[in-house]
Amino acid sequence: MSTAEPESRRLLAGTLAVVAAPLLIALAVLSPAVLPGIGPFQPLDRWAVSVLAVACLVLGFALRRGAAEFGGFAFIFILGGGAQLYMTQPLWFPSLRLRPEGARDWLMVLIMAAEIATAGIALARIGAGRLIAIGRERLGSGRIAIFLALSFAFAVPVIPYIWRGAALAYAAHVAAAAVLLATHLALLIAMSQVRSPISGLHRLTPIVPALFVTAASLILGALAFQHMPHVEDEVAYIFQARTFAGGALTVPAPPPAAAPGLDYYLFEIRDGRWYAATQPGWPAALALGYLAGLPWLLNPLLAGFSVLMAHSITRRRIGLEAADLVALMMATSPWILAASASFMPHMLTLFLILLSWWLILRARPAERPEWRRLFLAGMAMGWVFATRPLDGVLIGGLTGLWVLFGPQGSLRRALIYAAGCVAVGGLLLLYNHLITGSPLTLPLSAYLDRHWAPGANAFGFGKDIGPPGGWVMLDLWPGHSPLEALINTIHLAVSLQFEFLGWPVGSLMLLFAFLLWQRKTGFDGAMMAVIATVVGTMALYWFAASYYIGPRYWFPAAFAFLCLSARGYQALRGIFPGTNEQGIVRIDTILGTCCLFGLLIFTPWRGVVKYHEYGGFHAYVREAAAAGQFGNAVVLVEKNGDPGSALVLNDPWLRADRPVFLDATADLDEAALRAAFPGREIIRYMAPRRDLAAPPQ
């Protein structure tokens, strides 16, 4: 047999695998809801077919590039990670379902078993003993043990098992997660020992990941989030943004007859005014989106600009290689993409933090634009304060110390920066005064003090902290204690391990590598200080918010997590450089494969099984209104999902040419409504949906 025949077969197999990918995508998208002989074809099943498509695409590419072994390992790695996600309970506390139900679950178990077998065979053939010896020599046995222990320890949410007192179940889930994580890691090690399908080192301009994160978050926002709010906070932000866009801080109170149907979290009707009890920073920015008619475009654009600034900051402080890594991981991070696709304020705060730091780095002493850049940097940080005050205090304070004592630091520079902070941050105090009557009382604090108890939403420890009656599993015990602070911090770390990068080997793998094997620099220390400050301060809060877009209270430290992860990757690449450039190429290809998994496997899974109609929010009322079904009627929306899906559509002024949506509570009096809205029809409407995201009990 000539050498041309195996080569032609390899190219043919690669071509067939590549061609199969779009066919599988078409099958996933176009198949009917019920397949003959198979049964219901659920969204999760369609996603599973898309996983096979991605795996085929990677396999075909590798085969055509002469890297059959790498392609085979990557194929199994993607399928195995996808099977694990298929078997993972997606809402509230993601964990593996250890008891398969039905043929499809058992198919996933078989795929995971095949991955375990493949990893074992691959390591045995490559020489597991030799690899272990190299690892011990270069990494140290003790540090390897710590790395694995940390990876395993943060693989399973602990709160539900504490709530149920199920220590054995927790141990079983940790053991299962450890086996799968070790399997994924073993396959990556095997991939590092074979030929890469990439032939050399490549570098992209940062504009590429910036455009990519914008496009990806736009797609996620349209298909999964449906350009709708998915938590009550977002409804309040949108209401206040539309109020600002209309040129007002508050609107006249609605008719008393309608008030019961407009009773919603953070909606305040007091003293003849109606407003949402939010900070003004994010609604002010979002109002620009509403004025342009494209509110859903704002966060994706902020994400794109954030990638550019993150790249520039990293390049200046660490180097071009690390900057490229940060941009790549940021553009493919499911955590970043989810925040960018939502109506939450966290992308704005990250953008403003990066903008402030970028301006400070460009404000060189003795140059004419220095004071302007420092002042603008302070203004950006002041806007953070007006958006999320605690984030502004923490990051703004650390930044002030950097401007004062860091490289080129001086009191003059710090004062200019502080003046910018006060110029914009002071507007929050004015807003507080106009809304609550006191510059030091936030509308949110006043609202919760009235509806919960004075000081119930405060930071710190005490038996009276937290919502009255608790929030079931979301708030383990009454009050807040150091033990609960520790548990919440562990829980948020587990959430970050899962959501940050979406890698089967764990999102914190590179951060652990940084802590264990990287020589620390001054900038590393600054980023560690940011993380420690944010994590430590948020431990004092009673609620561990990870149930929507990951550990969102840690979002101000997102850039620090990315930077230190890039530094961890540099440490590993320095320890295992290979004998030539191909060694670097192999490990870079593995990084790219993991990022590809986070982007094309994990993020769509999140979109399908979690974000779509998360929290009972849906687009049915909006679609019916767009079709002209309601005219200018008063629409009483029956409970089928969260009433915010309808209330968010209200014009804040309840103008006569538009429908008015009310939650159909028992307190509504239809006769009083007819009198309050004369000449307008009263319609009852129930969305045709099924509630899939009830909170844990």
C-alpha positions in Angstrom: 0.0 0.0 0.0 1.4 3.4 -1.0 1.7 6.2 1.6 -0.7 8.2 -0.5 -3.6 5.9 0.4 -3.6 6.5 4.2 -3.1 10.2 3.6 -6.1 10.3 1.3 -8.2 8.3 3.7 -7.2 10.7 6.5 -8.2 13.7 4.4 -11.5 12.0 3.4 -12.3 11.2 7.0 -11.5 14.8 8.0 -13.6 16.2 5.3 -16.6 14.0 6.2 -16.3 15.0 9.9 -16.2 18.7 8.9 -19.2 18.3 6.6 -21.1 16.4 9.3 -20.9 19.4 11.6 -23.3 21.7 9.7 -25.6 18.8 9.0 -25.9 18.1 12.7 -26.5 21.7 13.5 -29.3 21.7 10.9 -30.7 18.5 12.6 -30.6 20.3 16.0 -32.3 23.4 14.7 -34.9 22.0 12.2 -36.0 18.8 13.8 -39.7 18.6 14.9 -40.5 18.7 18.6 -41.3 14.9 18.5 -39.1 12.5 16.5 -40.8 9.4 15.2 -39.6 6.3 17.1 -37.6 8.5 19.6 -40.1 10.7 21.3 -39.8 14.3 22.5 -36.8 16.2 21.1 -36.2 18.7 23.9 -34.0 21.8 23.8 -31.4 20.0 25.8 -31.3 17.2 23.3 -30.9 19.7 20.5 -28.0 21.2 22.4 -26.5 17.7 22.8 -26.6 17.2 19.0 -24.8 20.6 18.6 -22.1 19.3 21.0 -21.5 16.4 18.6 -21.3 18.9 15.8 -18.6 20.9 17.5 -16.7 17.7 18.3 -16.9 16.6 14.7 -15.7 20.0 13.5 -12.6 19.8 15.8 -11.9 16.2 14.8 -12.2 17.0 11.1 -9.9 20.0 11.4 -7.3 17.9 13.2 -7.5 15.1 10.7 -7.1 17.4 7.8 -4.1 18.9 9.5 -2.4 15.6 10.1 -3.0 15.5 13.9 -5.3 12.4 14.2 -4.4 11.6 17.8 -5.0 15.1 19.0 -8.3 15.2 17.1 -9.4 11.9 18.6 -8.5 13.1 22.2 -10.3 16.4 21.6 -13.3 14.7 20.2 -13.7 12.5 23.3 -12.8 15.5 25.6 -15.7 17.6 24.1 -18.2 14.7 24.1 -17.3 13.7 27.7 -17.5 17.3 29.0 -20.8 17.7 27.1 -22.2 14.5 28.6 -21.3 15.7 32.1 -23.2 18.9 31.5 -26.2 17.0 30.1 -26.3 15.1 33.4 -25.8 18.3 35.5 -28.8 19.9 37.3 -28.5 23.4 35.9 -30.5 25.7 38.3 -29.6 27.2 41.6 -27.0 24.6 42.7 -25.4 22.9 39.7 -24.4 19.3 40.5 -24.2 16.0 38.7 -27.2 13.7 38.7 -25.8 10.4 40.0 -28.9 8.4 39.1 -29.5 8.2 35.3 -33.1 8.4 34.2 -34.0 6.9 30.8 -32.0 5.9 27.8 -30.6 9.3 27.0 -29.0 9.6 30.5 -27.5 6.2 30.1 -26.0 7.2 26.8 -24.3 10.1 28.5 -23.0 7.7 31.2 -21.6 5.5 28.5 -19.9 8.6 26.8 -18.3 9.5 30.2 -17.2 6.0 30.7 -15.6 6.0 27.2 -13.8 9.2 28.1 -12.4 7.6 31.3 -11.3 4.5 29.3 -9.7 6.7 26.6 -7.8 8.7 29.1 -6.5 5.6 30.8 -5.4 4.0 27.6 -3.8 7.2 26.3 -1.8 7.7 29.4 -0.7 4.1 29.5 0.5 4.2 25.9 2.3 7.5 26.3 3.8 6.4 29.6 2.0 7.4 32.7 5.1 6.7 34.9 7.3 9.0 32.9 4.7 11.8 33.0 4.3 11.4 36.7 8.0 11.6 37.2 8.3 14.7 35.1 5.4 16.3 36.9 6.9 15.6 40.3 10.3 16.9 39.2 9.0 20.2 37.8 5.9 20.9 39.9 6.6 19.1 43.1 4.4 16.3 44.6 3.1 18.5 47.4 2.0 21.3 45.1 0.4 18.8 42.7 -1.6 17.4 45.6 -2.7 20.9 46.7 -3.7 21.7 43.1 -5.9 18.6 42.9 -7.3 19.1 46.3 -8.4 22.7 45.6 -9.8 21.6 42.2 -11.8 18.8 43.8 -12.9 20.8 46.8 -14.5 23.6 44.7 -16.2 21.2 42.3 -19.6 20.8 44.1 -21.9 23.4 45.8 -22.0 22.8 49.5 -25.1 24.7 50.6 -27.8 22.2 49.6 -26.1 19.4 51.4 -25.7 21.5 54.5 -29.4 22.4 54.3 -30.4 18.7 54.0 -27.7 17.4 56.4 -26.5 15.1 53.6 -22.8 14.6 54.2 -22.6 11.2 52.5 -24.4 12.6 49.4 -22.0 15.5 49.3 -19.0 13.1 49.5 -20.4 11.0 46.7 -20.8 14.1 44.5 -17.3 15.3 45.2 -15.9 11.9 44.4 -17.8 11.7 41.1 -16.7 15.3 40.2 -13.1 14.5 41.1 -13.1 11.4 38.8 -14.5 13.4 35.9 -12.2 16.4 36.5 -9.2 14.1 36.7 -10.3 12.4 33.5 -10.6 15.7 31.6 -7.2 16.7 32.9 -5.7 13.4 31.9 -6.9 13.9 28.3 -5.5 17.4 28.2 -2.1 15.9 29.3 -2.4 13.3 26.6 -3.1 16.0 24.0 0.1 17.8 25.1 2.1 14.8 24.1 0.9 14.4 20.5 1.1 16.5 17.4 -0.9 19.7 17.3 -3.2 20.6 14.4 -1.8 24.1 14.7 1.5 24.5 12.8 2.9 27.7 14.5 2.3 30.5 16.9 -0.3 33.1 15.9 -1.3 36.4 17.3 -4.6 38.3 16.6 -5.2 42.0 17.0 -7.3 42.6 20.2 -10.0 44.0 17.9 -10.9 40.4 17.0 -11.8 39.2 20.5 -13.5 42.6 21.2 -15.8 42.1 18.2 -16.3 38.5 19.0 -17.5 39.1 22.6 -19.9 41.8 21.3 -21.3 39.4 18.7 -21.5 36.4 21.0 -23.3 38.4 23.7 -25.7 39.8 21.2 -26.5 36.3 20.0 -26.9 35.0 23.6 -29.0 38.0 24.5 -31.4 37.5 21.5 -31.8 33.7 21.7 -31.5 32.8 25.4 -32.3 36.1 27.2 -34.8 37.2 24.5 -33.9 40.8 25.4 -36.0 40.4 28.5 -35.3 40.9 32.2 -34.9 37.7 34.2 -34.7 38.9 37.7 -36.8 41.5 39.6 -33.8 43.9 39.8 -33.7 44.1 36.0 -37.4 45.1 35.9 -36.6 47.9 38.3 -33.6 49.1 36.4 -35.5 49.1 33.1 -38.4 51.0 34.7 -36.1 53.7 36.1 -34.1 53.9 32.8 -37.3 54.5 30.9 -38.3 57.2 33.4 -34.9 58.9 33.0 -35.2 58.6 29.2 -38.5 60.5 29.5 -36.7 63.3 31.3 -37.8 62.7 34.8 -36.5 61.1 38.1 -39.9 60.0 39.1 -43.3 59.8 37.5 -46.8 60.6 39.0 -48.2 57.9 41.1 -50.6 55.6 39.2 -54.3 55.6 40.1 -55.0 53.9 43.5 -57.1 51.3 41.7 -54.1 50.1 39.8 -51.6 50.1 42.7 -52.2 46.5 43.8 -51.4 45.3 40.3 -48.2 47.3 40.2 -46.9 46.1 43.6 -43.6 44.7 42.7 -40.1 44.3 44.2 -38.3 47.7 44.3 -41.3 49.6 42.9 -42.1 52.5 45.2 -45.4 54.5 45.2 -45.0 57.2 47.8 -46.0 60.8 48.3 -47.6 61.0 44.9 -44.5 59.7 43.1 -43.7 56.4 41.4 -40.2 55.2 40.9 -37.9 52.2 41.3 -35.6 52.1 44.3 -32.4 51.6 42.5 -29.1 53.5 42.3 -29.1 55.9 39.3 -25.8 54.9 37.6 -27.0 52.0 35.5 -30.5 53.4 34.7 -28.8 56.6 33.5 -26.6 54.6 31.1 -29.5 52.3 30.1 -31.6 55.4 29.4 -29.3 56.2 26.5 -30.0 52.8 25.0 -33.7 53.4 25.3 -33.4 56.8 23.7 -31.6 55.1 20.8 -34.2 52.3 20.7 -31.6 49.7 21.3 -31.3 49.1 25.0 -30.1 45.5 24.5 -27.0 46.7 22.6 -25.5 48.6 25.5 -24.0 45.8 27.5 -22.5 43.9 24.5 -20.8 47.2 23.4 -19.5 47.7 26.9 -18.1 44.2 26.8 -16.3 44.8 23.5 -14.7 48.0 24.8 -13.8 46.3 28.0 -11.8 43.6 26.1 -9.8 46.4 24.4 -9.0 48.2 27.6 -8.2 44.9 29.4 -5.8 44.1 26.7 -4.2 47.5 26.8 -3.8 47.5 30.6 -2.4 44.0 30.7 0.0 44.8 27.9 1.4 47.8 29.7 1.7 46.1 33.1 2.6 42.5 32.2 3.3 42.1 28.5 1.8 41.4 25.1 1.6 37.7 25.6 -0.5 38.0 28.8 -2.6 40.6 27.2 -3.5 38.3 24.4 -4.4 35.6 26.9 -6.6 37.9 28.9 -8.5 39.1 25.7 -9.0 35.5 24.6 -10.3 34.2 28.0 -12.5 37.3 28.4 -14.0 37.0 25.0 -14.9 33.3 25.6 -15.8 33.5 29.3 -19.4 32.4 29.9 -19.5 34.6 33.0 -18.6 37.7 30.9 -21.0 36.7 28.1 -23.9 36.2 30.5 -23.4 39.6 32.2 -23.1 41.2 28.7 -26.3 39.6 27.5 -28.3 40.6 30.5 -29.8 43.9 31.8 -27.7 43.8 34.9 -25.3 46.7 35.8 -22.1 44.6 36.3 -20.7 45.0 32.8 -21.0 48.8 33.2 -19.1 48.7 36.4 -16.3 46.5 34.9 -16.1 48.8 31.9 -15.8 51.9 34.1 -13.2 50.3 36.4 -11.1 49.4 33.3 -11.6 52.8 31.8 -10.4 54.5 35.0 -7.3 52.3 35.1 -6.6 52.7 31.4 -6.7 56.5 31.8 -4.5 56.5 34.9 -1.9 54.4 33.0 -1.9 56.9 30.2 -1.7 59.9 32.5 2.0 60.4 32.5 3.5 63.2 34.7 4.7 66.4 33.0 2.4 65.7 30.0 -0.3 68.2 29.2 -3.2 65.7 29.2 -2.2 64.3 32.6 -4.7 66.1 34.8 -7.5 65.6 32.3 -6.9 61.9 32.2 -6.7 61.6 36.0 -9.9 63.7 36.4 -11.7 61.5 33.8 -10.4 58.4 35.6 -12.0 59.7 38.8 -15.2 60.5 37.0 -15.4 57.0 35.7 -14.9 55.6 39.2 -17.5 58.1 40.5 -19.9 56.6 38.1 -19.1 53.2 39.5 -20.0 54.6 42.9 -23.3 55.9 41.5 -24.1 52.5 40.0 -23.0 50.1 42.8 -21.8 52.3 45.8 -19.8 49.6 47.6 -18.0 48.6 44.4 -17.1 52.2 44.0 -15.8 52.6 47.5 -13.7 49.4 47.4 -12.2 49.6 43.9 -12.1 53.4 43.9 -10.3 53.4 47.3 -7.8 50.8 46.1 -7.3 52.8 42.9 -6.7 56.0 44.9 -4.0 54.3 47.0 -2.4 53.2 43.7 -2.5 56.8 42.3 -1.0 58.1 45.6 1.6 55.5 46.4 2.1 53.5 43.2 4.5 54.1 40.3 4.7 57.9 39.6 2.3 58.4 42.5 1.9 61.7 44.2 -0.5 63.6 46.4 -1.3 66.0 43.5 -2.3 63.2 41.2 -4.4 61.6 43.9 -6.2 64.9 44.5 -7.0 65.3 40.8 -8.3 61.7 40.7 -10.4 62.3 43.9 -11.9 65.5 42.5 -13.2 63.5 39.5 -14.6 60.9 41.8 -16.5 63.5 43.8 -17.7 65.3 40.7 -19.7 62.3 39.5 -20.0 60.3 42.7 -21.5 63.3 44.4 -24.5 63.1 42.1 -25.5 60.0 43.9 -25.9 62.0 47.1 -28.0 64.6 45.3 -30.1 61.8 43.8 -30.6 60.3 47.3 -31.7 63.6 48.6 -34.2 64.2 45.8 -35.7 60.7 46.2 -35.4 59.9 50.0 -34.9 63.3 51.5 -31.5 62.4 52.8 -28.2 62.4 50.8 -26.9 59.5 52.9 -30.0 57.2 52.5 -30.1 55.1 49.3 -33.5 54.5 47.8 -32.8 50.7 48.1 -31.9 51.0 51.8 -35.1 53.0 52.5 -37.2 50.5 50.6 -35.8 47.5 52.4 -35.9 49.1 55.8 -39.6 49.7 55.3 -40.4 46.3 53.8 -38.1 44.1 55.9 -36.7 45.8 59.0 -34.3 48.7 59.7 -30.8 47.5 59.0 -31.9 44.0 57.7 -29.9 44.5 54.5 -26.8 45.7 56.2 -23.3 44.3 56.0 -21.9 42.5 59.0 -23.0 39.9 61.5 -26.1 39.7 63.7 -29.3 37.8 64.3 -31.5 40.5 62.6 -29.7 40.6 59.3 -31.4 39.2 56.2 -35.0 39.1 55.0 -37.8 38.3 57.4 -38.5 34.6 57.5 -35.3 33.8 55.5 -35.1 32.7 51.9 -35.1 28.9 52.4 -32.0 27.3 51.1 -30.7 30.6 49.7 -30.2 31.9 53.2 -29.2 29.0 55.4 -29.9 30.4 58.9 -31.5 33.4 60.5 -29.2 36.4 60.7 -25.6 36.3 59.5 -22.6 34.8 61.2 -18.9 34.2 60.5 -19.7 30.5 59.8 -22.3 31.5 57.2 -19.9 34.0 55.7 -17.3 31.2 55.2 -19.9 28.9 53.7 -21.2 31.7 51.4 -17.6 32.4 50.3 -17.0 28.7 49.5 -20.2 28.6 47.6 -19.3 31.6 45.5 -15.8 30.1 44.8 -17.6 26.9 43.6 -19.8 29.1 41.4 -16.7 30.8 39.9 -15.1 27.4 39.3 -18.1 26.5 37.3 -19.2 29.7 35.5 -16.0 31.8 35.0 -14.5 29.9 32.0 -16.8 26.9 31.7 -13.9 24.5 31.3 -14.5 20.8 32.2 -11.2 20.9 34.2 -12.6 23.7 36.3 -12.4 27.5 35.7 -10.0 28.1 38.5 -7.3 25.7 37.3 -5.1 28.5 36.0 -5.7 30.6 39.1 -4.5 27.7 41.3 -1.5 27.3 39.0 -0.7 31.0 39.5 -0.8 30.7 43.3 1.3 27.5 43.3 3.9 28.0 40.6 4.2 31.6 39.5 6.7 34.0 40.8 4.7 37.0 42.0 5.3 40.6 40.8 4.1 44.0 42.1 1.1 44.0 39.7 0.2 40.5 40.7 0.1 41.7 44.3 -2.2 44.6 43.2 -4.6 42.1 41.5 -4.5 39.8 44.5 -5.4 42.8 46.7 -8.4 43.6 44.5 -9.6 40.0 44.8 -9.0 39.7 48.5 -10.8 43.1 49.2 -13.8 42.2 47.1 -14.1 38.6 48.4 -13.5 39.5 52.0 -16.0 42.4 52.0 -18.7 40.4 50.2 -18.4 37.7 52.9 -19.9 40.2 55.3 -23.1 40.3 53.2 -25.8 37.8 54.1 -26.7 36.7 50.6 -24.4 34.8 48.2 -25.7 35.9 44.9 -24.7 33.2 42.4 -28.0 32.0 41.1 -28.4 34.2 38.0 -25.2 35.1 36.2 -22.7 33.4 38.5 -21.0 35.1 41.5 -22.0 38.6 40.4 -20.9 40.3 43.6 -17.4 39.3 42.7 -17.6 40.9 39.3 -15.5 44.0 40.2 -12.6 41.5 40.5 -13.3 39.9 37.0 -10.2 41.5 35.4 -8.0 40.5 38.4 -9.2 36.9 38.0 -8.4 37.0 34.3 -5.0 38.6 34.8 -3.9 36.1 37.4 -5.3 33.2 35.3 -3.1 34.4 32.4 -0.2 34.5 34.8 -0.9 31.0 35.9 -1.0 29.8 32.3 2.4 31.5 31.7 3.8 29.7 34.7 2.7 26.3 33.3 4.0 27.1 29.9 7.3 28.1 31.4 7.6 24.9 33.4 6.7 22.8 30.3 8.2 24.6 27.4 8.9 21.5 25.2 12.1 21.0 23.2 11.1 23.5 20.5 8.4 25.8 19.4 6.0 22.9 18.9 5.9 22.3 22.6 4.5 25.8 23.1 2.1 25.3 20.2 0.7 22.1 21.7 -0.1 23.8 25.1 -1.5 26.8 23.3 -3.8 24.5 21.3 -5.0 22.9 24.5 -5.8 26.4 25.9 -7.7 27.2 22.7 -9.7 23.9 22.9 -10.7 24.7 26.5 -11.8 28.2 25.5 -13.7 26.7 22.5 -15.5 24.4 24.9 -16.5 27.3 27.2 -17.8 29.3 24.3 -19.5 26.7 22.1 -20.5 24.0 24.6 -20.9 25.5 28.1 -22.4 28.9 27.1 -25.1 27.5 24.8 -25.9 24.9 27.5 -26.4 27.7 30.0 -28.6 29.5 27.5 -30.7 26.5 26.8 -31.2 25.0 30.3 -31.0 28.1 32.5 -31.2 31.6 31.0 -34.1 31.0 28.6 -37.2 31.9 30.7 -35.1 31.9 33.8 -37.1 32.9 36.9 -40.4 32.5 35.1 -39.7 35.6 32.9 -40.9 35.1 29.3 -41.6 37.1 26.1 -45.3 36.0 25.5 -46.9 39.2 26.7 -44.4 41.3 24.8 -45.1 39.3 21.6 -48.9 39.6 22.0 -48.5 43.3 22.6 -46.3 43.7 19.5 -49.0 41.9 17.5 -51.6 44.5 18.5 -53.6 42.1 20.7 -54.2 44.5 23.5 -54.6 48.0 21.9 -54.8 50.4 24.8 -56.6 48.0 27.1 -55.9 47.4 30.8 -54.5 43.9 30.8 -54.8 41.8 33.9 -52.0 39.3 33.6 -52.8 36.0 35.3 -50.0 34.3 37.2 -48.1 32.1 34.9 -44.5 33.1 35.3 -43.1 36.2 36.9 -45.5 39.2 36.5 -42.4 41.3 35.8 -42.6 39.9 32.2 -45.6 42.2 31.8 -45.0 45.0 34.2 -41.7 45.8 32.4 -43.7 46.7 29.3 -45.6 49.5 31.0 -45.0 53.1 30.0 -44.0 54.8 33.3 -46.6 57.5 32.6 -49.3 54.9 31.7 -50.2 57.0 28.7 -53.7 56.6 27.2 -52.5 55.3 23.8 -50.7 52.3 25.2 -51.8 49.2 27.1 -51.5 49.1 30.9 -50.3 45.8 32.3 -51.3 44.8 35.9 -50.6 41.7 38.0 -54.0 40.1 38.3 -54.1 39.9 42.1 -57.2 39.4 44.2 -57.0 43.0 45.4 -57.8 44.5 42.1 -61.3 45.9 41.7 -62.4 45.9 38.1 -65.1 48.5 38.6 -62.6 50.8 40.2 -60.2 50.2 37.2 -62.9 51.1 34.7 -63.4 54.3 36.6 -59.7 55.0 36.7 -59.2 54.2 33.0 -62.4 55.3 31.4 -63.1 54.1 27.9 -60.5 51.4 28.1 -61.2 47.7 27.8 -60.2 45.4 30.6 -58.7 42.1 29.3 -57.5 39.0 31.2 -54.4 37.3 29.7 -52.5 34.2 30.7 -49.2 33.3 29.0 -49.1 29.9 27.3 -46.1 28.6 29.2 -44.8 26.1 31.7 -42.8 27.3 34.8 -39.5 25.5 34.7 -37.4 27.6 37.1 -39.1 27.6 40.5 -36.8 28.4 43.4 -35.5 25.6 45.7 -37.6 24.5 48.6 
